[in-house]
Amino acid sequence: MVSASILLAGAVAATVVSAGKPYTQESNDEFNVLRHLGGTGPWIQHTGYGLPRDPPGTCKVDQVHMIARHGERYQTTGTGATELAVVQRLQSSGAAYVGPLAFLEDYVWPSSADTYETESVMGPYAGTLDAFRSGADYRARYNDLYDDSAVLPVWTAGQERVVVTARNFAAGFVGANYSTKASIQVIPETSAQGANSLTVSDGCLAFNQSQYSASYNSFADDYATRAADRINKQSPGFGVTAADVPNLMALCGFELNIRGADDFCKLFTTDEWKAFSYMKDLSYYYQVGQGNNLTNYIGSVYANATATLLNQGPSVGKIFWSFTHDNDLISIAHALGLFETQSPLDPKNIDFGSVFRSSEIVPMGGRITMERLTCDDDSTAYVRILVNEAVIPIPACKSGPGYSCPVADFKTYINKRAPGSYGEHCGLPTTVPWHLWFFWNWTPIFSNN
C-alpha cells in the first residue's frame, strides 16, 4: 500500500512542476568557445555581474563615450603565413584522413594576401556587419542624445581595419545621411602624435611590452604537448607538434570571423581551450595590462581626457565614439581599475578565479562604454562603465546609483592611479603633444567617410 505521505509528496511535486519555477536552479555557464579565444574570435558580451543594462532608477544618460576595438577580421600577414604553413605541412604529410583531422582532406585556406589585415565581410560573424549592427543598436539606445542637424565626429586610429570599423559603425548609427552627417576623424598611428592619439603606446619610448615574456612563455609547453600527443594518436601520421597547437587553436577564431566555420574549434577539448585562453590572458596581462609598469600611464591618456569631458558635461558634446586596437583597450581598462587581480597572474598554473579574462574584454569588436548619468532629485552626476554591454563597477568608486561613480570623484581617482604624466613616464620628447586634445579640436571633413 502506498503511504499517504508519499501520495502527498507526489501531489505537491506535481503542483510545483505544473506551476513552473519562477527562477531556474540550473547554471547558465555552459562552455562557449567564444569565451576562450583570447581576442582572436568574434564579439561576445561580457559575463558581468548581473546588473541591468538600462540606467538605474530615475537616472538618464546625458553624455556617452565608447572606445572600441576594430571588428572581426582576417589574420595579420605574419600570423596568416605561419598558420598557412602549418596547415600545408599537415595536408602534405601523406597521412590518412581519419580522426579529428579528417576535415583537412577537403579544407581550403580562406585567406589571401589581399584579405590579410582586413575586416571580414562574409559569414555570420562578419566584422563589417557586426560594426553596422552595433551602430544601429547604439542609435536605438542613445537616440535622445543625437542631434541630426549637426555633424557627428567619429574618431579612429589610422590602420585601415580600424577605419573600416568606424565607418560601418557610424553608418549604422547615423543611417541614410551618413555621408554628410558623420565625419570620420582619422588619428595617425605614429609616435609623432605623442599623447594626442588613440594608440599612445606608439609614442611611449620607455614602453617594452615583451620585458616579462620569459616568465610566462613556457606556460603553453605542457598543454600544447599533451594536445599534440592526443591528436597524433587519433589522427596518426600528421605529426602535429606542440608549436602547431596554439596556431591551430587561433585558427578557430579566425575561421569563425571569416566564414563561421568551426572545424578547428572542434579539434580541441574543453581543458585545452581553458589552457589556451589562459595563455592569451598571460600575454595581454604582462604585455599591455596590469603586469606591465607603464600601461597604467598609457591607458590614463584616454581615461583622463574622458574624465575631463564627463566633468564638463553635455555642453561640450553628448556623443564620443572612438576606435582603436585590443592592446589599447586593455591598457585603458587597467587605467580605469577594472579587472585587477589581487596578485600577479600565475605564469605556471591557471588561475580559475581571475577576473582578468581577455576573451571577454577584447574580443573582436570589444568595447568600453562610459555613461554620464543624472538622476531626479540628485544634483550629482555619475559615470557608469560597461564592458561589452555588461555593467562593470569600478571597485574603488561605486557609491552611486547602480554602482556608478560620482563624476567629481572619477577624475581624482584616475589621477591617483597614475601620478605624474604620461609624457614624464614614457620619456616623451617636448616636440610632440603631451596631452590628448582632438576631442576638443576637430574640423568636419567627409573625405574619410
C-alpha positions as CSV (number, residue, x, y, z in Angstrom):
1,M,0.0,0.0,0.0
2,V,1.3,3.5,-0.9
3,S,1.5,5.7,2.2
4,A,-0.4,8.9,2.4
5,S,2.8,10.8,2.9
6,I,4.2,9.6,-0.4
7,L,1.0,10.5,-2.2
8,L,1.0,13.9,-0.6
9,A,4.7,14.5,-1.7
10,G,3.8,13.4,-5.2
11,A,0.9,15.8,-5.4
12,V,3.0,18.7,-4.1
13,A,5.7,17.9,-6.6
14,A,3.2,17.8,-9.4
15,T,1.7,21.1,-8.4
16,V,5.2,22.8,-8.3
17,V,6.1,21.4,-11.7
18,S,2.9,22.4,-13.3
19,A,3.1,25.9,-11.8
20,G,6.6,26.3,-13.2
21,K,9.7,27.7,-11.4
22,P,10.0,31.5,-11.3
23,Y,13.8,31.1,-11.2
24,T,15.9,28.4,-12.8
25,Q,18.1,26.3,-10.5
26,E,20.5,25.5,-13.3
27,S,23.8,27.1,-14.0
28,N,24.0,29.0,-17.3
29,D,27.8,28.9,-17.6
30,E,28.0,26.1,-20.1
31,F,31.1,26.0,-22.2
32,N,31.2,28.5,-25.1
33,V,34.3,28.6,-27.2
34,L,33.8,32.4,-27.8
35,R,34.8,32.9,-24.2
36,H,38.1,31.1,-24.7
37,L,39.5,32.6,-27.9
38,G,41.7,35.2,-26.2
39,G,40.9,38.1,-28.6
40,T,41.1,36.1,-31.8
41,G,37.4,35.4,-32.3
42,P,34.1,37.1,-32.6
43,W,32.5,39.6,-30.2
44,I,30.8,38.3,-27.2
45,Q,29.0,40.0,-24.3
46,H,31.0,40.1,-21.0
47,T,29.5,37.8,-18.3
48,G,29.3,40.8,-16.0
49,Y,27.7,40.7,-12.5
50,G,24.0,40.6,-13.4
51,L,23.5,44.3,-13.2
52,P,20.8,45.8,-15.5
53,R,22.0,47.3,-18.8
54,D,19.4,50.1,-18.6
55,P,20.2,53.2,-16.4
56,P,19.3,52.7,-12.8
57,G,16.2,54.1,-11.1
58,T,15.3,57.7,-12.3
59,C,18.7,58.2,-13.9
60,K,19.2,59.0,-17.5
61,V,22.2,59.3,-19.8
62,D,23.2,62.8,-20.8
63,Q,26.7,62.0,-22.3
64,V,28.2,58.8,-23.6
65,H,31.7,57.7,-24.6
66,M,32.7,54.5,-26.3
67,I,36.1,53.2,-27.3
68,A,36.1,50.0,-29.3
69,R,38.4,47.6,-30.9
70,H,38.1,47.0,-34.7
71,G,35.6,44.4,-35.7
72,E,36.2,40.7,-36.7
73,R,39.0,40.4,-39.2
74,Y,41.3,38.1,-41.1
75,Q,44.7,37.3,-39.8
76,T,47.6,39.7,-39.9
77,T,50.1,38.9,-42.6
78,G,52.6,37.3,-40.3
79,T,50.0,35.2,-38.4
80,G,48.4,34.1,-41.7
81,A,51.7,33.0,-43.1
82,T,52.5,31.0,-40.0
83,E,49.1,29.3,-39.8
84,L,49.1,28.5,-43.6
85,A,52.5,26.9,-43.3
86,V,51.2,24.6,-40.5
87,V,48.1,23.6,-42.5
88,Q,50.1,23.0,-45.7
89,R,52.5,20.8,-43.8
90,L,49.7,18.7,-42.3
91,Q,47.9,18.3,-45.7
92,S,51.2,17.2,-47.4
93,S,52.1,14.7,-44.6
94,G,50.6,11.7,-46.6
95,A,48.6,10.6,-43.5
96,A,45.2,9.0,-43.9
97,Y,42.4,11.5,-43.3
98,V,41.0,9.9,-40.2
99,G,40.1,11.1,-36.7
100,P,39.7,14.7,-35.7
101,L,42.0,15.9,-38.6
102,A,39.9,14.2,-41.3
103,F,38.3,17.5,-42.3
104,L,41.7,18.6,-43.7
105,E,41.1,16.4,-46.8
106,D,38.7,19.0,-48.2
107,Y,39.9,22.0,-46.3
108,V,40.6,25.1,-48.4
109,W,42.6,28.1,-47.0
110,P,40.2,31.0,-46.7
111,S,42.6,33.9,-46.8
112,S,45.0,35.6,-49.2
113,A,47.5,38.4,-49.5
114,D,44.6,40.7,-50.4
115,T,42.5,39.8,-47.3
116,Y,45.1,39.7,-44.6
117,E,44.8,42.5,-42.1
118,T,41.2,43.4,-43.3
119,E,37.8,43.2,-41.8
120,S,35.8,40.1,-42.6
121,V,32.8,40.8,-44.9
122,M,31.1,37.4,-45.1
123,G,29.6,34.8,-42.7
124,P,27.6,35.1,-39.5
125,Y,30.3,37.0,-37.7
126,A,31.4,39.4,-40.5
127,G,33.2,42.3,-39.0
128,T,31.7,44.9,-41.2
129,L,28.2,43.7,-40.5
130,D,28.7,43.4,-36.7
131,A,30.0,47.0,-36.7
132,F,27.0,48.3,-38.6
133,R,24.6,46.4,-36.3
134,S,26.4,47.7,-33.2
135,G,26.0,51.3,-34.6
136,A,22.3,50.7,-35.2
137,D,21.9,49.3,-31.7
138,Y,23.6,52.3,-30.1
139,R,21.4,54.6,-32.2
140,A,18.4,53.0,-30.7
141,R,19.8,53.2,-27.2
142,Y,21.2,56.8,-27.3
143,N,18.8,58.3,-29.8
144,D,17.9,61.1,-27.4
145,L,21.5,62.3,-27.4
146,Y,21.8,62.5,-31.1
147,D,21.4,65.8,-32.9
148,D,20.6,65.0,-36.6
149,S,21.1,68.7,-37.6
150,A,24.8,68.6,-36.6
151,V,27.8,66.6,-37.9
152,L,28.8,63.7,-35.6
153,P,32.6,63.3,-35.3
154,V,33.8,59.7,-35.1
155,W,37.5,59.2,-34.1
156,T,39.5,56.3,-35.3
157,A,43.1,55.1,-35.2
158,G,44.7,55.1,-38.7
159,Q,45.0,51.5,-39.5
160,E,42.6,50.6,-42.3
161,R,40.7,47.8,-40.5
162,V,40.0,50.2,-37.6
163,V,38.9,53.0,-40.0
164,V,36.6,50.5,-41.8
165,T,35.0,49.5,-38.4
166,A,34.4,53.2,-37.6
167,R,32.8,53.8,-41.0
168,N,30.4,50.9,-40.6
169,F,29.5,51.7,-37.0
170,A,28.9,55.3,-38.0
171,A,26.8,54.2,-41.0
172,G,24.7,52.0,-38.7
173,F,24.3,54.8,-36.1
174,V,23.6,57.8,-38.4
175,G,21.7,55.9,-41.1
176,A,20.8,57.2,-44.6
177,N,22.6,60.6,-44.2
178,Y,25.9,59.1,-43.1
179,S,28.0,60.6,-45.9
180,T,27.2,64.2,-44.8
181,K,26.2,63.8,-41.1
182,A,29.2,61.8,-39.8
183,S,32.8,62.9,-40.0
184,I,35.4,60.2,-39.7
185,Q,38.4,61.7,-37.9
186,V,41.5,59.6,-38.6
187,I,44.2,59.9,-36.0
188,P,47.6,58.6,-37.3
189,E,49.2,55.7,-35.6
190,T,52.6,57.3,-35.3
191,S,54.9,58.3,-32.4
192,A,54.8,61.9,-33.7
193,Q,51.2,62.1,-32.3
194,G,52.5,61.6,-28.7
195,A,49.6,61.7,-26.3
196,N,47.2,63.1,-28.9
197,S,46.5,59.6,-30.2
198,L,44.3,56.6,-29.8
199,T,47.4,54.4,-29.9
200,V,49.5,56.2,-27.3
201,S,51.9,53.3,-26.7
202,D,53.4,54.1,-30.1
203,G,54.9,57.3,-28.6
204,C,55.9,55.8,-25.3
205,L,59.7,55.5,-25.7
206,A,60.2,53.7,-22.4
207,F,57.5,51.1,-23.1
208,N,58.6,47.5,-23.6
209,Q,55.7,45.1,-23.8
210,S,57.9,42.0,-24.1
211,Q,60.0,42.6,-21.0
212,Y,58.3,39.9,-18.9
213,S,57.7,37.4,-21.7
214,A,60.3,34.9,-20.5
215,S,58.3,34.4,-17.3
216,Y,55.1,33.1,-19.0
217,N,56.1,31.8,-22.4
218,S,56.7,28.3,-21.1
219,F,53.0,28.0,-20.0
220,A,52.0,26.7,-23.4
221,D,54.5,23.9,-23.5
222,D,52.7,21.5,-21.2
223,Y,49.1,21.8,-22.5
224,A,50.3,22.0,-26.1
225,T,52.4,18.9,-25.9
226,R,49.5,16.9,-24.4
227,A,47.1,18.2,-27.0
228,A,49.5,17.3,-29.8
229,D,50.0,13.8,-28.4
230,R,46.3,13.3,-28.2
231,I,45.7,14.4,-31.8
232,N,48.5,12.3,-33.2
233,K,47.1,9.2,-31.5
234,Q,43.6,9.9,-33.0
235,S,44.9,11.1,-36.4
236,P,48.2,9.2,-36.8
237,G,50.8,10.3,-39.3
238,F,50.2,14.0,-39.4
239,G,53.0,14.8,-37.0
240,V,51.3,17.6,-35.1
241,T,53.8,19.4,-32.9
242,A,53.3,21.3,-29.6
243,A,54.3,24.5,-31.6
244,D,51.4,23.8,-34.0
245,V,48.8,23.7,-31.3
246,P,48.4,27.4,-30.5
247,N,48.3,28.2,-34.2
248,L,45.6,25.7,-34.9
249,M,43.6,27.0,-31.9
250,A,43.9,30.6,-33.1
251,L,42.6,29.4,-36.5
252,C,39.3,28.5,-34.7
253,G,38.8,32.2,-34.0
254,F,39.8,33.4,-37.5
255,E,37.7,30.8,-39.3
256,L,34.7,31.9,-37.3
257,N,35.5,35.6,-38.2
258,I,35.9,34.8,-41.8
259,R,33.2,32.3,-42.7
260,G,31.7,30.9,-39.5
261,A,33.4,27.5,-39.8
262,D,34.2,25.6,-36.6
263,D,36.3,22.6,-37.7
264,F,39.4,23.9,-35.8
265,C,37.2,24.7,-32.8
266,K,36.0,21.1,-32.5
267,L,39.6,19.8,-32.8
268,F,40.3,20.7,-29.2
269,T,38.9,19.7,-25.8
270,T,37.4,21.9,-23.1
271,D,40.5,21.5,-21.0
272,E,42.7,22.6,-23.9
273,W,40.6,25.7,-24.5
274,K,40.8,26.6,-20.9
275,A,44.6,26.5,-21.2
276,F,44.7,28.4,-24.5
277,S,42.6,31.2,-23.1
278,Y,44.7,31.5,-20.0
279,M,47.8,31.6,-22.2
280,K,46.3,34.6,-24.0
281,D,45.4,36.2,-20.7
282,L,49.0,35.9,-19.6
283,S,50.2,37.6,-22.8
284,Y,47.8,40.5,-22.5
285,Y,48.3,40.9,-18.7
286,Y,52.1,41.1,-18.8
287,Q,52.5,42.9,-22.1
288,V,49.9,45.6,-22.0
289,G,47.9,45.1,-18.8
290,Q,48.4,45.2,-15.0
291,G,51.6,43.2,-15.2
292,N,53.5,46.0,-17.1
293,N,54.5,49.0,-15.1
294,L,53.8,51.6,-17.8
295,T,50.4,50.5,-19.1
296,N,48.6,52.5,-16.4
297,Y,50.1,55.7,-17.7
298,I,49.4,54.7,-21.3
299,G,45.7,54.0,-20.6
300,S,45.4,57.1,-18.5
301,V,45.7,59.4,-21.5
302,Y,42.2,58.4,-22.8
303,A,40.9,57.9,-19.3
304,N,41.9,61.4,-18.2
305,A,40.5,63.0,-21.4
306,T,37.2,61.2,-20.9
307,A,37.1,62.2,-17.2
308,T,37.5,65.8,-18.2
309,L,34.7,65.6,-20.7
310,L,32.5,63.9,-18.1
311,N,33.1,66.8,-15.7
312,Q,32.5,69.4,-18.4
313,G,29.2,67.8,-19.1
314,P,26.9,67.6,-22.2
315,S,27.5,71.3,-23.1
316,V,30.8,70.2,-24.8
317,G,29.3,67.2,-26.5
318,K,26.9,64.3,-25.9
319,I,28.4,61.5,-28.0
320,F,32.0,60.5,-28.3
321,W,32.7,57.4,-30.4
322,S,36.4,56.2,-30.8
323,F,38.0,53.1,-32.4
324,T,41.4,51.5,-31.8
325,H,43.1,48.2,-31.1
326,D,42.9,45.4,-28.5
327,N,46.1,46.4,-26.7
328,D,44.9,49.9,-26.2
329,L,41.6,48.7,-24.7
330,I,43.5,46.5,-22.2
331,S,45.6,49.5,-21.1
332,I,42.6,51.7,-20.8
333,A,40.7,49.1,-18.7
334,H,43.8,49.0,-16.4
335,A,43.8,52.7,-16.1
336,L,40.2,52.6,-15.0
337,G,41.0,50.0,-12.4
338,L,38.9,47.2,-14.0
339,F,39.7,43.5,-13.9
340,E,42.6,43.9,-11.5
341,T,44.0,40.8,-9.8
342,Q,45.0,40.7,-6.1
343,S,48.3,39.2,-7.1
344,P,50.1,38.8,-10.4
345,L,48.7,36.2,-12.7
346,D,50.4,32.8,-12.0
347,P,52.6,32.1,-15.1
348,K,52.6,28.4,-14.4
349,N,49.1,27.4,-13.3
350,I,45.6,28.5,-14.5
351,D,44.0,31.0,-12.0
352,F,40.4,30.0,-12.4
353,G,39.3,32.8,-10.1
354,S,40.9,35.6,-12.1
355,V,38.7,38.4,-13.2
356,F,41.1,39.2,-16.0
357,R,39.7,37.2,-18.9
358,S,40.9,38.7,-22.2
359,S,38.4,36.7,-24.2
360,E,35.6,38.8,-22.6
361,I,37.4,42.1,-22.5
362,V,38.9,42.3,-26.1
363,P,37.1,40.0,-28.4
364,M,37.0,41.4,-32.0
365,G,34.7,44.4,-31.7
366,G,35.2,44.7,-28.0
367,R,34.3,48.0,-26.4
368,I,34.3,50.0,-23.2
369,T,31.4,52.4,-22.8
370,M,31.1,55.2,-20.2
371,E,27.7,56.8,-19.5
372,R,27.3,60.1,-17.6
373,L,24.2,59.8,-15.5
374,T,22.0,62.4,-14.0
375,C,19.1,61.4,-11.7
376,D,15.9,63.0,-10.4
377,D,16.3,64.9,-7.1
378,D,20.1,64.5,-7.2
379,S,22.4,67.2,-8.2
380,T,25.4,64.8,-8.5
381,A,26.4,63.4,-11.9
382,Y,27.7,59.9,-12.1
383,V,29.7,57.7,-14.5
384,R,28.8,54.1,-15.2
385,I,31.1,51.8,-17.1
386,L,30.1,48.9,-19.4
387,V,32.5,46.4,-21.0
388,N,30.9,44.6,-23.9
389,E,27.5,45.6,-22.8
390,A,27.9,44.4,-19.2
391,V,27.9,46.9,-16.3
392,I,31.3,46.7,-14.6
393,P,31.6,48.7,-11.4
394,I,34.9,50.4,-10.5
395,P,35.9,48.5,-7.4
396,A,37.2,51.7,-5.7
397,C,34.4,54.0,-6.8
398,K,30.9,52.6,-6.8
399,S,28.8,54.6,-4.4
400,G,26.4,56.0,-6.9
401,P,23.1,54.5,-8.3
402,G,23.6,51.2,-10.0
403,Y,27.2,51.1,-8.5
404,S,28.2,54.1,-10.6
405,C,31.0,56.5,-9.6
406,P,30.4,60.2,-8.9
407,V,31.9,62.2,-11.8
408,A,33.7,64.6,-9.5
409,D,35.5,61.7,-7.8
410,F,36.2,59.9,-11.1
411,K,38.8,62.5,-12.3
412,T,40.6,62.4,-8.9
413,Y,40.5,58.6,-8.9
414,I,42.1,58.4,-12.4
415,N,44.9,60.9,-11.4
416,K,45.7,59.0,-8.2
417,R,46.1,55.8,-10.2
418,A,48.7,57.3,-12.5
419,P,50.6,60.1,-10.6
420,G,52.7,62.2,-12.8
421,S,52.2,62.4,-16.5
422,Y,52.3,60.0,-19.5
423,G,55.0,62.2,-21.0
424,E,57.2,62.0,-18.0
425,H,57.0,58.3,-17.5
426,C,57.3,57.5,-21.2
427,G,60.2,59.8,-21.9
428,L,58.2,61.8,-24.4
429,P,60.2,64.5,-26.3
430,T,58.9,68.0,-25.9
431,T,58.4,68.3,-29.7
432,V,55.3,66.1,-29.6
433,P,51.9,66.5,-27.8
434,W,51.8,65.6,-24.1
435,H,48.0,65.7,-23.9
436,L,45.1,64.4,-25.9
437,W,43.2,67.3,-27.4
438,F,41.5,66.1,-30.6
439,F,38.1,65.7,-28.8
440,W,38.0,69.5,-28.4
441,N,39.7,70.5,-31.6
442,W,38.3,68.9,-34.8
443,T,37.0,70.1,-38.1
444,P,34.2,68.5,-40.0
445,I,35.6,66.6,-43.0
446,F,34.0,63.9,-45.2
447,S,36.8,62.7,-47.3
448,N,37.5,59.7,-44.9
449,N,33.9,58.6,-45.0
